[in-house]
Amino acid sequence: MAEAHPVGFQWVMEAKRRGAKVFHVDPRFTRTSAVADSYLPIRAGTDIALLGGVVRYILDNELDFREYVLSYTNAATIVSEEFSDTEDGDGFFSGFDPETGTYVQDSWQYEGNEGSSGSGHTAKERDSASGLEHESHGAQVDGDTPRDETLQHPRCVYQILKRHFARYTPEMVERVCGIPQDKFLELAEAWTRNSGRERTGMLIYSVGWTQHSVGVQYIRTGAIIQLLLGNMGRPGGGVMALRGHASIQGSTDIPTLFNLLPGYLPMPHHADHPTFDEWVDSIRHPGQKGFWGNAGSFAASLLKAYWGDAATPENDYCYGYMPRMTGDHGTYQQVLNMIDGKIKGYFLLGQNPAVGSAHGRAQRLGMANLDWLVVRDLFMIESATFWQNGPEVATGEIVPEECRTEVFFLPAASHVEKEGTFTQTQRLLQWREKAVEPPGDARSELWFFYHLGRKLREKLADSPLPRDRALLDLTWDYPTHGPLAEPSAESVLREINGYDVATGHPLSSFAEARADGSTAIGCWIYTGVYADGVNQAARRKSRHEQDWVAAEWGWAWPANRRILYNRASADPDGNPWSERKRYVWWDAEKSEWTGYDVPDFEKTKPPSYRPPPGASGTEGIAGDDPFIMQGDGKGWLYAPSGVLDGPLPTHYEPVESPVRNPLYGQQANPTRKMYAHPVNSVNPSPPERHSQVFPYVFTVSRLTEHHTAGAMSRTVSPLAELQPEMFVEVSPELAVERGLAHLGWAHLVSGRAVIEAKVLVTDRLTPLRVEDRLIHQVWLPYHFGFEGLVTGDSANDLFGISLDPNVLIQESKVGTCDVRPGRRPTGPALLDLVADYQRRAGINPGHNAPAVTTDSEGKEQGAS
């Protein structure tokens, strides 16, 4: 956090000054490690083993916040007798289908709900990244669920959790992660001490945690710990993701993702959601408890915002205009489709896949096979010049004179040259004013898309074709200002906020959304940001003029609520857990919830409320069910639905690993998304033969001085001077083993590419003893490419394409490689070197490690 998010890290240091204890877990000793109370070096890709050890420590020592756990989680809920765990299946849960590499989740359900999982098409769910859809609208849970409040039933979640994590002992953590037992126990003891009525603790993870083939389960394990310790929904607790840059949160709220619509409404699938009602029912699950019972109002209001007067109840609010998913439309499937000639044109905005995405060679070859490519950026980035300056030009794979792609580069305005909002990791919208005019022809995204839409609509104005009505019927009446006709960002924010169709009056709360077409809302979770016609995101009231929650600094979704699920900050009777942690509570005299924050609960629903039989939607949420978006109102220690690779986190090795999985016969995540394509391959891992060809682990992360793929920071001379070239950090032991000289050159080889880097021999990387062998890890920054003031080979060239099955995010924080002294070869000789490694490693075109590495009797597969 100090390395990559130094401004936010000041508050960690403030907490430390006040007595907080800071632990840092990372493969490399960083600026954060230097000021932490304790640093734990870890083998990249083994975080579930570490966190699972903490879960076991909590349960074995009965250190969970029992009253919280019993009341607010599904610990007491009884699971189907058909369920079998990875502990019984050598790394597999019940319901695995080896033909599709997916799970049918019926056996994972709560007892009596086996037929309501909604799975059965899990390969399709994986292609549409449905796990990401479930991140907010919850998975289906029907009816009342049986519970054992004593937590003794062998199939209650609490007991299943104990059995599942029983093998994650301190000894196993050391064997898998390389973390000494005393260091692990120090962490576990300190973490669990921050639990109970008087204390809370926070888990902060870098967003790179998601960039693993089990990334979603990393975060699930952290959430399990925080639920067991009563750290969710309470001040000083929670799980905070350090977003990659300023408005990544905003880019998922109002998404740039293929499978989501604004406010985490799922994109319809052509086969599953032919009608508006079927789409809405797939979100709200008729008969289910929780606030997603209002999905019809959110959905109708969104379509009304899109198509205005054309959207009526009679035509299902123009639902027929909505795009539909047909499968995997993710960025990695797209680039392979480009290589195969299935995509003709492409827009690139705010992305630089030529150096910023996994498997850089595939990215560049894909873009070289388009008819046209539009790049909008601040500078001539690598994704605009790959055809001329990319490494494939030197190897002869791209011939500039013959490259078919016509590239249009359109200069973009930077964040200080346009107005609008950022939404940061705390869900806080903050308005920014334009500081200076953009230079020359540079334009904002708002200008570009507004005028692109205007021009397209003008060209199609006389079209009689039904296919063009979706574009022609769009509401596209934003006011403009200035000589360049810049659209008003505030008018867009007003539309996002939502308004009453009849009066045009801005809405104040998403509770005002209606399913009858009388409200239009661009993103329901943002309703209130323009309440009373005032830009609430522009508020900057000093902290000295308000209380510590600072509700008048910016605006947080939903409803300006600063802590989600804050009903959990009070006990089941509605009283604060303690005066010290007083936050939101039930005021019996006023018969309402009150506190320092906006209560995340129905304001007048008393703690004693119990839903009548058959109640659904918000009526089905009891007065002591704080997790109001879940189908049972509980925090899920165990996920009966919605997570495609298992109801509980399980340690699997990274897709590329030098060691056999010490815990299970199943080596890697069996449900991961793999792409069998001639350009894509995976280095062999045990039990496959030849894994010793790539003996070293490499990992990547940020430098403080550079930003993401480096397109901005490598063009700023002071930053370029501070970090002037690509380098690789290696331990002194590895330097001796491989003959590497400090400040000399090395080149790293994977089955996809060879890159070179200057050598930095440093104690910041420690060889780790894993399974009675020494594992060497090397570290690389991922900021370099072939454009800018300073240049270098791209670390992302080394990675192949393997994805988490829930959200289709690539595994780009860990891989295997070989390390050799000296500079890499150039031209065709570089391809010859890669081909030689592929031959020695048994890598054929499109090679993927076997998904299943144990058969039904637990015998190893793929070992010959």
SEDRENGU-309533 format. One record per residue (C-alpha): residue in one letter; x, y, z. Coordinates in pm, whole numbers, padded with zeros to 5 digits, always signed. Layout:
BEGIN
AXYZ;...
***
This chain:
BEGIN
M+00000+00000+00000;A+00290+00238+00070;E+00442+00141-00265;A+00132+00162-00482;H-00115+00375-00281;P+00104+00612-00078;V-00160+00882-00025;G-00403+00639+00134;F-00123+00476+00332;Q-00084+00790+00542;W-00395+00680+00733;V-00244+00339+00805;M+00053+00520+00952;E-00183+00740+01152;A-00352+00427+01287;K-00013+00281+01374;R+00074+00601+01561;R-00240+00546+01766;G-00145+00188+01852;A-00264-00026+01560;K-00041-00317+01465;V+00040-00344+01094;F+00123-00675+00926;H+00241-00694+00567;V+00223-01011+00356;D+00400-00993+00021;P+00649-01197-00184;R+00883-00896-00182;F+01000-00663+00095;T+00864-00322-00004;R+00821+00027+00134;T+00516-00108+00319;S+00722-00386+00477;A+00975-00132+00596;V+00724+00043+00823;A+00506-00256+00918;D+00531-00412+01262;S+00579-00750+01101;Y+00658-00864+00747;L+00564-01211+00623;P+00728-01319+00296;I+00501-01554+00102;R+00527-01776-00202;A+00322-01609-00471;G-00014-01775-00528;T-00053-01942-00186;D-00265-01688+00002;I-00556-01926+00063;A-00325-02156+00258;L-00219-01864+00479;L-00573-01731+00530;G-00708-02083+00573;G-00458-02126+00853;V-00602-01818+01022;V-00956-01959+00986;R-00841-02284+01148;Y-00669-02093+01429;I-00993-01904+01501;L-01213-02213+01500;D-00979-02446+01689;N-00935-02192+01966;E-01301-02078+01959;L-01191-01720+01905;D-01481-01626+01681;F-01714-01347+01797;R-01979-01606+01877;E-02279-01380+01932;Y-02216-01202+01603;V-02146-01525+01416;L-02456-01699+01545;S-02690-01408+01474;Y-02547-01254+01160;T-02390-01534+00955;N-02505-01865+00812;A-02286-02059+01059;A-02592-02236+01202;T-02753-02316+00865;I-02766-02685+00773;V-02628-02795+00436;S-02764-03074+00217;E-02661-03426+00305;E-02566-03464-00062;F-02272-03226-00017;S-01919-03363-00004;D-01612-03152+00059;T-01268-03128-00098;E-01144-03312+00209;D-01333-03618+00086;G-01277-03561-00285;D-00899-03494-00285;G-00953-03137-00399;F-01300-03167-00555;F-01639-03072-00418;S-01943-03278-00505;G-02105-03208-00840;F-01795-03177-01057;D-01844-03250-01426;P-01506-03339-01583;E-01649-03303-01934;T-01715-02931-01891;G-01473-02862-01604;T-01756-02707-01401;Y-01975-02784-01101;V-02346-02851-01080;Q-02423-02685-00748;D-02738-02870-00637;S-02554-03062-00363;W-02406-02740-00222;Q-02744-02600-00125;Y-02897-02562+00217;E-03098-02863+00329;G-03430-02874+00148;N-03313-02639-00127;E-03128-02889-00344;G-03343-02820-00647;S-03306-02443-00640;S-02939-02386-00719;G-03017-02256-01064;S-02700-02427-01191;G-02680-02694-01454;H-02540-02463-01719;T-02227-02371-01528;A-02003-02369-01836;K-02230-02097-01972;E-02218-01921-01635;R-01839-01926-01650;D-01837-01782-02002;S-02061-01495-01888;A-01861-01439-01567;S-02177-01484-01364;G-01978-01493-01043;L-01920-01121-01093;E-02294-01070-01139;H-02352-01235-00802;E-02111-00993-00636;S-02401-00761-00563;H-02738-00912-00643;G-02679-01234-00454;A-02747-01591-00546;Q-03074-01770-00514;V-03181-01906-00175;D-03540-02024-00154;G-03765-02047+00148;D-03679-02088+00514;T-03350-02260+00583;P-03306-02512+00867;R-03063-02405+01139;D-02899-02549+01448;E-02839-02263+01691;T-02613-02487+01903;L-02371-02522+01608;Q-02337-02892+01684;H-02514-03044+01385;P-02246-03216+01172;R-02381-03052+00856;C-02420-02699+00987;V-02190-02451+00817;Y-01982-02400+01132;Q-01890-02769+01152;I-01831-02795+00777;L-01598-02497+00804;K-01404-02663+01087;R-01359-02986+00892;H-01269-02808+00570;F-00988-02600+00723;A-00864-02866+00968;R-00560-02947+00754;Y-00451-02582+00730;T-00221-02612+01031;P+00072-02380+01107;E+00297-02660+00983;M+00104-02678+00655;V+00115-02300+00615;E+00493-02316+00646;R+00514-02609+00400;V+00297-02438+00138;C+00368-02066+00180;G+00721-02070+00317;I+00614-01855+00614;P+00780-01961+00942;Q+00532-02089+01198;D+00620-01830+01458;K+00553-01548+01211;F+00221-01704+01114;L+00114-01745+01475;E+00208-01386+01550;L-00026-01273+01271;A-00309-01506+01372;E-00292-01404+01736;A-00293-01032+01661;W-00575-01058+01406;T-00801-01258+01635;R-00730-01025+01927;N-00904-00749+01730;S-01245-00906+01768;G-01546-00885+01993;R-01761-00605+02126;E-01475-00364+02189;R-01236-00420+01899;T-01231-00448+01521;G-00961-00505+01260;M-00939-00432+00888;L-00814-00641+00599;I-00665-00440+00311;Y-00568-00614-00011;S-00413-00487-00330;V-00639-00537-00626;G-00373-00768-00769;W-00520-01027-00533;T-00788-01074-00797;Q-00533-01154-01068;H-00510-01523-00987;S-00691-01832-01112;V-00846-01848-00761;G-00863-01473-00705;V-01229-01462-00603;Q-01163-01730-00342;Y-00873-01527-00199;I-01120-01252-00121;R-01381-01501+00001;T-01130-01636+00255;G-01055-01287+00382;A-01429-01220+00413;I-01477-01545+00608;I-01215-01434+00861;Q-01374-01092+00895;L-01719-01243+00946;L-01591-01490+01207;L-01427-01203+01395;G-01730-00975+01369;N-01543-00721+01161;M-01804-00663+00889;G-02043-00368+00898;R-01859-00217+01193;P-01630+00090+01219;G-01263+00000+01194;G-01346-00331+01028;G-01430-00451+00680;V-01239-00554+00372;M-01089-00277+00160;A-00968-00333-00195;L-00694-00098-00307;R-00826-00016-00653;G-00580+00004-00940;H-00647+00370-01012;A-00876+00658-00933;S-01215+00541-01060;I-01193+00165-01105;Q-01480+00140-00856;G-01679+00374-01077;S-01593+00160-01378;T-01766-00139-01218;D-02058+00062-01073;I-02135+00205-01419;P-01950-00071-01586;T-01702-00109-01862;L-01761-00485-01825;F-01935-00700-02083;N-02166-00881-01843;L-02294-00602-01617;L-02523-00304-01649;P-02521+00002-01420;G-02584-00075-01054;Y-02475-00441-01091;L-02779-00544-01290;P-02668-00844-01497;M-02656-00818-01873;P-02930-01038-02028;H-02833-01367-02189;H-03000-01439-02521;A-03099-01793-02426;D-03202-01739-02065;H-03371-01400-02072;P-03584-01362-02386;T-03833-01135-02208;F-03811-00844-01967;D-03995-01036-01694;E-03763-01337-01723;W-03462-01107-01697;V-03600-00930-01389;D-03700-01259-01225;S-03343-01388-01269;I-03227-01095-01054;R-03495-01082-00788;H-03572-01456-00766;P-03948-01446-00690;G-04016-01554-00334;Q-03666-01472-00213;K-03591-01236+00071;G-03378-00924+00037;F-03365-00585-00128;W-03319-00732-00475;G-03693-00785-00461;N-03700-00430-00602;A-03508-00532-00916;G-03809-00460-01138;S-03805-00095-01036;F-03430-00065-01093;A-03447-00238-01432;A-03747-00047-01567;S-03598+00284-01452;L-03267+00206-01626;L-03436+00130-01958;K-03648+00442-01917;A-03327+00644-01878;Y-03188+00485-02194;W-03490+00522-02422;G-03714+00786-02262;D-04052+00834-02427;A-04002+00529-02647;A-03983+00304-02340;T-04334+00212-02223;P-04489-00065-02015;E-04653-00194-02332;N-04319-00260-02505;D-04140-00373-02186;Y-03949-00042-02177;C-03773-00123-02504;Y-03620-00438-02359;G-03604-00568-02714;Y-03333-00308-02784;M-03103-00447-02515;P-02785-00625-02626;R-02766-00989-02521;M-02472-01204-02418;T-02414-01513-02627;G-02105-01644-02447;D-01761-01524-02344;H-01719-01164-02458;G-01425-01093-02229;T-01108-00918-02339;Y-00901-01236-02372;Q-01157-01418-02583;Q-01172-01105-02797;V-00799-01093-02864;L-00798-01459-02967;N-01094-01385-03191;M-00892-01102-03348;I-00611-01344-03427;D-00868-01578-03584;G-01009-01295-03797;K-01348-01282-03623;I-01328-00914-03519;K-01294-00635-03773;G-01264-00320-03564;Y-01180-00223-03207;F-01194+00081-02979;L-00921+00123-02714;L-00980+00380-02439;G-00783+00390-02117;Q-00620+00057-02195;N-00281-00036-02333;P-00302-00411-02394;A+00016-00419-02603;V+00209-00400-02276;G-00058-00388-02003;S-00239-00719-02057;A-00124-01077-02010;H+00041-01242-02311;G+00156-00924-02482;R+00253-01107-02799;A-00102-01235-02843;Q-00237-00884-02784;R-00013-00733-03050;L-00075-01011-03303;G-00449-00971-03248;M-00444-00596-03306;A-00234-00655-03617;N-00520-00857-03768;L-00795-00594-03757;D-00935-00377-04034;W-00930-00071-03810;L-00828+00025-03458;V-00924+00346-03275;V-00691+00443-02990;R-00780+00734-02761;D-00500+00822-02522;L-00279+01102-02396;F+00028+00980-02584;M+00126+00753-02869;I+00113+00438-02662;E+00241+00094-02760;S-00107-00016-02863;A-00100+00256-03131;T+00251+00184-03261;F+00280-00196-03224;W+00268-00234-03606;Q+00575-00015-03639;N+00783-00053-03322;G+00663-00372-03149;P+00899-00663-03078;E+00721-00873-03342;V+00857-00636-03608;A+01210-00740-03512;T+01120-01110-03522;G+00943-01074-03857;E+00601-01172-03722;I+00462-00828-03808;V+00573-00659-04129;P+00480-00288-04113;E+00425-00257-04488;E+00190-00554-04483;C+00007-00500-04152;R-00359-00472-04247;T-00473-00266-03944;E-00552+00100-04003;V-00487+00279-03674;F-00671+00601-03587;F-00513+00783-03293;L-00737+01041-03125;P-00577+01252-02847;A-00762+01238-02514;A-00798+01492-02235;S-00637+01405-01903;H-00822+01405-01572;V-00729+01768-01501;E-00859+01875-01843;K-01220+01764-01793;E-01495+01773-01531;G-01682+01485-01375;T-01663+01241-01085;F-01423+00983-00952;T-01563+00692-00749;Q-01289+00552-00530;T-01249+00236-00325;Q-01470+00365-00042;R-01758+00403-00292;L-01715+00778-00254;L-01804+01001-00549;Q-01594+01316-00562;W-01647+01588-00820;R-01352+01739-01000;E-01353+02069-01183;K-01164+02122-01505;A-00834+02290-01416;V-00704+02368-01764;E-00822+02338-02122;P-00705+02027-02307;P-00431+02099-02561;G-00485+02096-02937;D-00734+01833-03053;A-00748+01648-02720;R-01106+01583-02610;S-01283+01429-02311;E-01452+01089-02327;L-01783+01266-02273;W-01725+01486-02580;F-01611+01192-02789;F-01901+00960-02718;Y-02166+01230-02724;H-02062+01358-03063;L-01997+01007-03199;G-02353+00918-03099;R-02484+01240-03250;K-02309+01175-03582;L-02428+00815-03600;R-02785+00920-03526;E-02765+01184-03798;K-02642+00929-04052;L-02923+00688-03960;A-03197+00947-03924;D-03385+00829-04234;S-03324+00458-04179;P-03638+00241-04195;L-03453-00061-04052;P-03578-00195-03717;R-03218-00267-03612;D-03145+00108-03605;R-03432+00204-03374;A-03231+00128-03058;L-02985+00401-03154;L-03240+00646-03286;D-03469+00617-02983;L-03193+00680-02728;T-03231+00985-02507;W-02947+01200-02641;D-03042+01552-02539;Y-02754+01660-02317;P-02689+02036-02312;T-02350+02153-02439;H-02136+02458-02370;G-01830+02636-02505;P-01684+02663-02854;L-01627+02285-02876;A-01984+02198-02766;E-01868+02007-02459;P-02160+01815-02306;S-02253+01904-01950;A-02112+01647-01711;E-02360+01761-01446;S-02651+01683-01679;V-02514+01329-01714;L-02481+01302-01336;R-02843+01416-01305;E-02953+01138-01541;I-02745+00884-01350;N-02909+01002-01027;G-03256+00963-01176;Y-03565+01180-01195;D-03942+01173-01193;V-04049+01144-01557;A-04358+01361-01520;T-04197+01652-01337;G-03825+01612-01415;H-03754+01651-01043;P-03436+01466-00932;L-03496+01166-00706;S-03354+01160-00355;S-03336+00786-00291;F-03343+00459-00483;A-03648+00377-00272;E-03834+00618-00501;A-03768+00398-00807;R-04085+00262-00966;A-04148-00028-01202;D-04426+00150-01394;G-04213+00378-01610;S-04266+00687-01395;T-03898+00710-01295;A-03580+00713-01505;I-03251+00621-01332;G-02915+00576-01500;C-02762+00389-01205;W-02988+00313-00911;I-02712+00280-00652;Y-02612+00642-00731;T-02961+00782-00668;G-02923+01070-00425;V-02597+01207-00563;Y-02803+01481-00731;A-03080+01505-00471;D-03271+01835-00468;G-03094+01931-00791;V-02766+01981-00603;N-02438+01812-00699;Q-02375+01627-00371;A-02045+01486-00504;A-01902+01839-00509;R-01932+01887-00133;R-01605+01963+00044;K-01703+02055+00397;S-01397+02055+00620;R-01357+01776+00873;H-01328+02047+01136;E-01688+02149+01063;Q-01856+01807+01089;D-01834+01480+01281;W-01580+01206+01218;V-01794+01019+00964;A-01768+01331+00740;A-02096+01276+00559;E-02066+01611+00381;W-01742+01534+00204;G-01839+01397-00137;W-02117+01139-00157;A-02100+00762-00106;W-02330+00511-00270;P-02581+00392-00174;A-02770+00675+00002;N-02446+00844+00117;R-02381+00546+00345;R-02017+00523+00453;I-02017+00166+00590;L-02218-00104+00415;Y-02432-00345+00621;N-02390-00119+00925;R-02692-00278+01096;A-02424-00527+01206;S-02259-00252+01415;A-02541-00306+01668;D-02625-00629+01848;P-02936-00832+01761;D-03145-00621+02002;G-03034-00303+01823;N-02797-00179+02093;P-02435-00081+02016;W-02194-00368+02076;S-02005-00121+02292;E-01996+00250+02355;R-01647+00261+02208;K-01770+00116+01877;R-02106+00294+01877;Y-02209+00361+01515;V-02573+00277+01423;W-02840+00170+01672;W-03215+00136+01734;D-03377+00433+01909;A-03669+00280+02098;E-03821+00616+02186;K-03835+00732+01824;S-03893+00379+01689;E-03626+00417+01424;W-03267+00335+01341;T-03027+00620+01398;G-02657+00684+01445;Y-02357+00859+01294;D-02411+00704+00950;V-02713+00644+00729;P-02851+00312+00861;D-02821+00030+00609;F-03160-00104+00707;E-03526-00011+00682;K-03543+00292+00907;T-03853+00192+01106;K-03815-00188+01109;P-03755-00285+01476;P-03501-00549+01581;S-03792-00762+01705;Y-03957-00784+01360;R-04002-01137+01226;P-04138-01189+00874;P-04471-01367+00831;P-04467-01709+00660;G-04401-01683+00288;A-04279-01323+00303;S-04036-01219+00031;G-03838-00914-00077;T-03776-00655+00192;E-04071-00787+00393;G-03882-01116+00431;I-03583-00954+00603;A-03601-00997+00981;G-03512-00717+01220;D-03182-00887+01301;D-03078-00973+00942;P-02814-00710+00858;F-02696-00847+00522;I-03002-00723+00339;M-02885-00799-00016;Q-02844-01171+00058;G-03127-01416+00006;D-03122-01518+00373;G-03008-01188+00525;K-02690-01350+00656;G-02319-01308+00588;W-02205-01618+00402;L-01924-01816+00560;Y-02028-02086+00313;A-02162-01994-00033;P-02431-02240-00148;S-02457-02062-00484;G-02292-01795-00691;V-01927-01898-00665;L-01848-02129-00953;D-01536-02300-00814;G-01663-02403-00474;P-01870-02305-00170;L-01550-02278+00036;P-01202-02155-00056;T-00953-02431-00128;H-00580-02411-00183;Y-00487-02487-00540;E-00148-02422-00688;P-00116-02146-00947;V-00166-02264-01304;E+00212-02251-01337;S+00393-02381-01030;P+00722-02561-00963;V+00570-02778-00686;R+00300-03039-00648;N-00003-02928-00446;P+00087-03033-00089;L-00278-03044+00023;Y-00472-03226-00249;G-00424-03448-00550;Q-00591-03181-00760;Q-00311-02947-00864;A-00476-02626-00989;N-00828-02484-00991;P-01016-02746-01197;T-01278-02493-01310;R-01039-02225-01435;K-01106-02084-01780;M-00853-02212-02031;Y-00810-02121-02398;A-00677-02396-02623;H-00537-02177-02898;P-00215-02213-03100;V-00083-01878-02971;N-00158-01958-02606;S+00019-02213-02391;V+00085-02292-02025;N+00419-02396-01879;P+00405-02750-01738;S+00357-02800-01365;P+00364-03117-01158;P+00240-03383-01208;E+00321-03309-01573;R+00669-03391-01688;H+00933-03128-01766;S+00821-02868-01511;Q+01191-02834-01417;V+01246-02652-01748;F+01090-02345-01583;P+01217-02376-01223;Y+01167-02022-01091;V+00861-01829-00980;F+00819-01473-01104;T+00576-01214-00977;V+00502-00855-01075;S+00372-00540-00908;R+00405-00164-00902;L+00665+00097-00837;T+00565+00419-00665;E+00723+00622-00943;H+00526+00467-01229;H+00157+00409-01303;T+00003+00093-01452;A+00150+00013-01796;G+00359+00330-01777;A+00204+00521-02068;M+00167+00835-01857;S+00456+00811-01613;R+00725+00703-01861;T+00661+01028-02050;V+00717+01246-01740;S+01087+01322-01721;P+01129+01339-01339;L+00955+01002-01297;A+01144+00855-01590;E+01469+00968-01429;L+01376+00814-01093;Q+01300+00473-01248;P+01478+00477-01583;E+01481+00114-01698;M+01333-00230-01669;F+01492-00443-01398;V+01450-00773-01219;E+01506-00822-00848;V+01679-01147-00749;S+01813-01282-00423;P+02189-01312-00366;E+02145-01690-00357;L+01982-01700-00699;A+02242-01461-00838;V+02512-01709-00740;E+02314-02007-00869;R+02255-01851-01213;G+02571-01639-01247;L+02388-01305-01241;A+02587-00986-01184;H+02445-00690-00993;L+02352-00417-01246;G+02433-00657-01528;W+02179-00807-01767;A+01957-01113-01740;H+01689-01253-01961;L+01381-01443-01848;V+01219-01715-02056;S+00867-01856-02046;G+00685-02070-02298;R+00552-01753-02462;A+00832-01500-02468;V+01178-01387-02366;I+01237-01051-02200;E+01552-00886-02071;A+01611-00668-01766;K+01887-00517-01558;V+01969-00725-01250;L+01914-00590-00899;V+02059-00830-00643;T+01876-00763-00319;D+01776-00910+00015;R+01421-00788-00051;L+01357-01132-00200;T+01413-01431+00025;P+01438-01789-00098;L+01156-01985+00068;R+01170-02345+00186;V+00863-02520+00046;E+00808-02896+00063;D+01172-02955+00163;R+01308-02766-00135;L+01423-02411-00189;I+01196-02198-00409;H+01345-01890-00569;Q+01118-01603-00664;V+01207-01306-00883;W+01022-00977-00900;L+00952-00748-01196;P+00776-00413-01241;Y+00512-00418-01515;H+00544-00053-01621;F+00775-00081-01920;G+00721-00092-02293;F+00878+00030-02615;E+00742+00389-02618;G+00812+00688-02395;L+01118+00863-02255;V+01238+00540-02094;T+01172+00198-02241;G+01215-00168-02165;D+01071-00511-02224;S+00723-00579-02088;A+00685-00821-01796;N+00336-00912-01914;D+00484-01076-02225;L+00588-01367-02003;F+00234-01460-01900;G-00009-01690-02077;I-00387-01664-02061;S-00555-01853-01776;L-00854-01702-01598;D-01047-01716-01273;P-01378-01891-01355;N-01597-01645-01165;V-01492-01313-01314;L-01262-01405-01605;I-00965-01214-01464;Q-00625-01337-01575;E-00363-01499-01357;S-00098-01231-01398;K+00068-01215-01056;V+00248-01549-01069;G+00411-01764-01333;T+00715-01981-01389;C+01023-01902-01595;D+01392-01966-01640;V+01650-01697-01566;R+01970-01670-01770;P+02259-01424-01754;G+02320-01175-02031;R+02100-01005-02287;R+01828-01185-02478;P+01873-01272-02844;T+01704-01055-03107;G+01522-01117-03431;P+01448-01475-03541;A+01697-01606-03283;L+01454-01498-03011;L+01183-01718-03161;D+01434-02003-03184;L+01509-01974-02812;V+01140-01985-02719;A+01088-02281-02953;D+01378-02468-02790;Y+01225-02419-02444;Q+00886-02530-02574;R+01042-02846-02718;R+01224-02929-02396;A+00910-02861-02189;G+00684-03067-02414;I+00474-02763-02501;N+00270-02804-02818;P+00061-02527-02978;G-00234-02449-02753;H-00091-02663-02470;N-00277-02637-02140;A-00202-02824-01822;P-00465-03094-01757;A-00764-02956-01569;V-00803-03275-01363;T-00492-03418-01201;T-00653-03698-00998;D-00892-03964-01118;S-01182-04100-00914;E-00940-04310-00707;G-00705-04021-00643;K-00436-04140-00883;E-00231-03880-01059;Q-00321-03785-01415;G-00107-03620-01678;A+00218-03752-01531;S+00334-03917-01849;
***
